[in-house]
Each structure stands twice: as structure tokens, then as C-alpha cells.
Amino acid sequence: MRAPWTIWAHLTAELLKLLLITTGVLVTVLSFAATVKFLADGKLQAADALKYMAYAMPPMLAYALPFAACFAATLVYHRFATDNEAQAAASGGISHRSLLVPAVVIGLGCAGLLVALNEEIIPRFLRRMERLVKADVPRLLTNYVERGEALQLGRRMIFADQAVPVPPEPGSDVVNQLVLKRAVLIETDEAGKPIAEGTADLALVALSRVSGEGDHARTRLTVRMKNMVALREGKGLASNELTSAFSIDVPDAFEDDPKFLTHDELRGLRAAPERMNWIDRQRRDVALRLARAVVADELDRELRSSGRVVLKDPDGRAVEIEAMSVGEEPDGVEARPLVPAQGARVVVTRQPGRGQADRIRFSAAAASLQPASRDEFSNDTVEFQLVMTEVRSSSIASDGTASPGGVYQTFALGGLVPASDPASRLVAMPVAELLGEASKQPASRAAASELASKVDRLGREITSKQHERMALAACCLVMVVTGSVTALRLSLKLPLTVYLWSFFPALVSIVTISGGQQLTHNSGESGLVLLWGGVGLLALYTLISFRTVARH
């Protein structure tokens, strides 16, 4: 028997017409719902709302298209059956199975479109949405201040009475600048417990662009507190006319979440996991810990052979240390003690700087090399702080005459750097090579283990995203067939009742895909059973319904 091209063309035309109308309505509603929250929060201006809605439409298609296609198939085939056209076709020798061909073709087309959307189009539009929301960072910060909310900068929170835009200096790297008046700074530990708080007359907030590849250029926010009085847990009250700046990158979601990556970028992420900010921060930490351990071991060998080593301070002055060796780090403490000779003291001599004639000599009962205090965006260099206890200082003139100086319970020399620094070489290593190097060094083994754990977690997330995208496309195909089969099977029921018989099984399938993605992310490939199980159950439900229809 010849193929029923006329009926197929009719059903296909009706399916496409209803599919376009339903998809257009759903996408518009979902895009508006996604936009209105940012508009109400002041993160979007009215002029940007329509642009944001346009950017949101392709991502919303991923949710709207499967249900719109299922709805269209249900209504078209239900009407075809209630008008007795299905029975007439059957009387003419055209089986119900043959009538499902347009639904399968439309389902395949929707599934293919979803693959293209999820793998290539949606990630690019999500980036544009993210960039549009964060395009005017000064306005966002001003809105936070005006609403009395805190600016959350890592583990620091800043409250202020007023935010005033200030033009940046010509020729500087600063793009935008704000002055926060009567600012309050609160710093917390990793558990969220406050460990320091302070007040300042002004807080200068500067925003500059950080170079990156393509879409990966970032905005860096630097804060400097002016005339600050602070209270830090365990250290008492302190004041400073101008504190050291601290910085944080304004997060770009597509550098922290693989869902913002296209198919090729997601595949390439396995070979270069450091593209994710949270992996790269841990990689740098491992590299610097390893570099400090390597330098400390080199200093230990030099002390054991010659009894002295030379470091440089921030002003370029040589700092000579006399001791026997460098000890191991105590458990839980990032410090390498300097071991003096039996009955002797650690002697430290700082050479004179520019405009100075005398050397300064420190004699300490105990001393240790500690990592210099640094923020997330400090240069990738090894710096030590030499902390000495029970210290006597003296001034040594050029003729060798010594003049007594002060006596200190604790004295520290900061910013000390070695003559040879392996940090730049180690920071440039890819993750796999760095983990191999770090596993050989006890001081960096714990940080390396944490990095390996994060890389493994990223690998699970990549797997979950890849399977989620394909499962959504497969589910879309099955949903279209489910709607059409259910409509033919329940032709005597009301259209809404028929749609609910296909909608709820389809909804369960979508929920299991989402749950399976999370389970795969958290637990590994065992979650794929749940992820694909929902699609399988929907296909089984459709097959059972189809067996009833296939009798005709």
C-alpha cells in the first residue's frame, strides 16, 4: 500500500503550527519570569530588560520545547481521533502505527534542535545574560548600599551609609571607582564566624578589567579602607591611616560552572580543569605550597653546609641568617623553625639600604620561617616572614662598631624572597603534572589531595552535564510520541485529561533527569541509572500505550 502522504502532510502542518504557537507563548512567559526578578532587584535597568528577555529565550527553549511539542502532539492527534479521521484512515487500510510517523519526525526534529541548543547555542546566550546583569557593577554596588545590604567580597562584608562614584585617574587601569562613606568591614572565618571588624571614614572601591581569553576577561574589585580602626580576634585594637588593599574577582558564572560551556569546551575541560576558577585557585595554592617547601629544603641544605643563607627583603636589602638547619613543619602549623647550634642563638643581619650606613643585627632565642601574608591575587612568588622571639637588636657601623638597640619579645621581618624561586615554574604546570610533583613533598601532599578531589568532582560534573543534555533531547522525542499515542488511545476523553495522562509521566522523566544529574555529580556514574531511568520509564509507558493502539 502507498504511503499516506496527504495525511502525513496534514498532521505535520498541524503539529508545526500548534508547536510554534505553544512554544512562542511558553518561551515569552518563561523569559519574562526570568527577567522580572533582576528588574525588581535593580540589577537590570528598564532599557536592558527587553534585551535580557531576548537573551533568555534560547535557554528557556530547553524547558519549553519538550512540553510544547508534547502538548501539540496531544491536541493534534486527539482532534484527529475525535473527528473520526483516525477511524476513517483505519477503514482505508492506514494503520494507527502509520499515523504516528509525523509525530516521530517532529520529535526527531525537536530532539536535534535541543542537542544544538544545549551543546552550542544556550551556553553562549547564558554568557550574554550573565554579562548584561553584571555589566554595570558600580550601579549594582550602589544599589546594595542604598538598600542597606552588605557587599559580600569573599569572607569579607562591607556596609556603608553612602556610595559616591568617583572618576578614575587618567591613564590608570581602573575602569570605575566608588567611594563608600562611613564603611564597616566584617571578616569571617570559613565557618562564617566573625573574626575581625572595623570602621573606616572611607572605603575606596576600584574596578579594573583583568585580561583573559575571549569571553573570559573578568572584572577585579579592589577595596582600600581609609582611616580604619579595627578589632581582630586575639590581636586587640589596631588603627591604620591606609590599610593594604584586598581584591576579589567579580565572579563570572561561566568560569565557575560547566553548564556555561559549549560541547567542545566541555570536552576540553577534562584536559585543562584549571579553566575553572575554583580549580585554578587550588592549583595555585598547591604550586606555592610546593615551591615554599622546595625553597625551605634548599635553605636547609645551605645552612647545613655553610651555616648561613641570604634572603632579600622588599627594599632589596640582603638579610643574612645564621643557624644550623631548617626544621620540619609542626603538625597543623605552616612554619619551618630555624634550628640554632647547641647553646647558641639565631643571628639575623640586615644589610643597609639606600641612604643608610649601618647594618642591623638581630639575635633571637628562636625563629621560624612562615609564609608571608598574601591575598588571592598576589604575585605567584615565594615570600617568607621571619618571626623571631626574645630578640635583641644592635646597629653595626661600617667599621664594625656595635651599638645596642632595642629588646623585643617578638619581632618579624616580612616579604623575604629567596635568590632562586621555583614558584613561576610550578604555577605554570598543568594539574596532572603538578599533582605528580606535589605527591613527593609531604608539606604539599594534603593540598594536592584536595586538588585531586576537586578535579575528580569536576570530572563527575562534566559527565553529568554531558549525559543530562543528551537525555533531555531523547526525552523530548519520547514526549512527542507519548502525547500522540495517548491521544489516540484516549480519544473519548477530554483534551485536558488526555494531556495530563502524558504530561505527568513526562514531568516525572524531566525530574529524574535533573535528580540523576545531581546524583552523578555527587556520587559518580551510578547516578546515570536514575538520569536515564526516567527516559526509559517514559519510553516503557509509551510502548505499553502503543501496544493498545497498534492493534488497529
Buried (B, 14 or more C-beta within 10 A) or exposed (E): EEEBEEBBEBBBEBBBEBBEEBBEEBBBEBBBEBBBEBBEEBBBBEEBBEBBBBBBBBBBBBBBBBBBBBBBBBBBBBBBBBEEBBEEBBEEEBBBEBBBBBBEBBBBBBBEBBBEBBBEBBBBBBBBBBBBBBBBBBBBBBBBBEEEEBBEBEBBBBBBEEBEEBEBEEEEEBBBBBBBBEBBBBBBEEEEEEBBBBBBEBBBBBBBEBEEEEBBEBBBBBBBBBEBBBBEEEEEEEEBEEBEEBBBBBBBBBBEBBBBBBBEBBEEBEEEBBBBBBBBBBBBBBBBBBBBBBBBBBBBEBBEEEBEBBBBBEEEBBBBBBBBBBBEBEEEEEBBBBBBEEEEBBBBBBBBEEEEEBBBBBBBEBBBBBBBEEEEEEEBBBBBBBBBBBBBBBBBEEEEEEEEBEEBEEBBBBBBBBEEBBBEEBBEBEBEEBBEBBBEBEBBBEBBBEBBEBBEBBBBBBBBBBBBBBBBBBBBBBBBBBBBBBBBBBBEBEBEEBBBBBBEBBBBBBEBBBBBBBBBBEEBEEBBEBBBBBBBBBBEBBBEBBEEBEEB
